[in-house]
Amino acid sequence: MEQHETLNRPLILDGAVGSLLYQRNVAPHKVLWSSFANLTNPNEVLKLHKEYIDSGSEIITTNTFRTNPTAFKKTTLEFSLEEFVKKSVQLAIDAREDKMIVIAGSNAPAEDCYQTERTISKHELEYNHKKHIELLWENGCDIIWNETQSHWDEIEIICRFCSQNTFPFLVNLYFDEALNILSGEPLYEAVKFIEEFSPVAIGFNCIKADLFERFRENYPLPKYFGFYFNCGSGSPRYHIGRADSVNDEIILCGVEPQSYVTTIEPLLRMNPLFVGSCCGSNPDHTKAIKEKFDEVYRN
C-alpha cells in the first residue's frame, strides 16, 4: 500500500458487497452467504467491483468473506475449496484490469462474526485461518484483509501466521459498547497485541462511527489505522456472513453518502491509512469520499 506515501492522503477502500448484492436480488446462500454469487452470478460481482473502482476505490476487497474452510465443509458443492477461492479472487483481479488497485483478500472470522461462544476446536480454527490465508495469497491478493475480527484466539492465529510467512496483513476489529472485543478482552489490549506483529495497519469495521469516537477519545490510535463504518439502517448486529444461517431482512442504507462524509471528515486530520464504508453502503458512498478527498487534499 505504498500509494499512501505518494498520494499523501488516505487510500479509498470500497464499500459493502454482500448487502448490496442482496439488494440487487442476488440471493445469498444459507452457508456461503454472498460468496456463493461468485459461482452463480459472477458477472454481478465483477460489475460491482468495477463500480467501486469507477467511483474511486483504490482498494478492492475480494468477495471471500465466506470462502473459508469452516463454512465450505458444510456445503455439498461439487468442486474443491481451492477452486472456489481461486474463482472468487480472480473476479477482483479481472475488475482491476491494468489499474493501480490493491486487491485485499478478505479473511473473516471462522464462524458468525458476532458469535461469542466458540463451537469448533482449536485445531479447526487454526486450519481455517491458515488454509484460507494461504489460498488468498497464492491466488494473487496483495494483502490479507482480516475483517470483523473480535476473538483473541483468532487474532493471535492470524497475526502469528501472517508474520511468520511475511504476508502483508491488516486486522480490522469489531468491538462492543463496553469497548471490548467479543471474547471479553479490552479493545486497547487487542490493539497493543496486534501492533507487536507489525501489521500494515489496524482497522476498525462494521461499528458505528460514534462507537469508534468513544474509543478514540479514551485511548491512543495505532500509528497506522483505517476504518470503514457501518452504514446500515437500525442495529449494527445484522449477522452478516453467518456460517449457519442468513438473515431474511435485506440490509438497507441508513446513512446517506453525504452524511457519512460529514461524520468521518474530522477523522481525516488524524491521517488514517485508508477510509471506506461497510454494511449498507454502496458506490455512491465511495464517490462521496473521493469528492471530499479531492477537496481536502487538492493541494
Secondary structure, 3 states (H helix, E strand, C coil): CCHHHHHCCCEEECCCCHHHHHHCCCCCECCCEHHHHHHHCHHHHHHHHHHHHHHCCCEEECCCCCCCHHHHCCCCCCCCHHHHHHHHHHHHHHHHCCCCCEEEEEECCCCCCCCCCCCCCHHHHHHHHHHHHHHHHHCCCCEEEEEEECCHHHHHHHHHHHHHCCCCEEEEECCCCCCECCCCCEHHHHHHHHHCCCCCEEEEECCCHHHHHHHHHHCCCCCCEEEEECCECCCCCCCCCCCCCCCCCCCCECCCHHHHHHHHHHHHHHCCCEEEECCCCCHHHHHHHHHHHHHHCCC
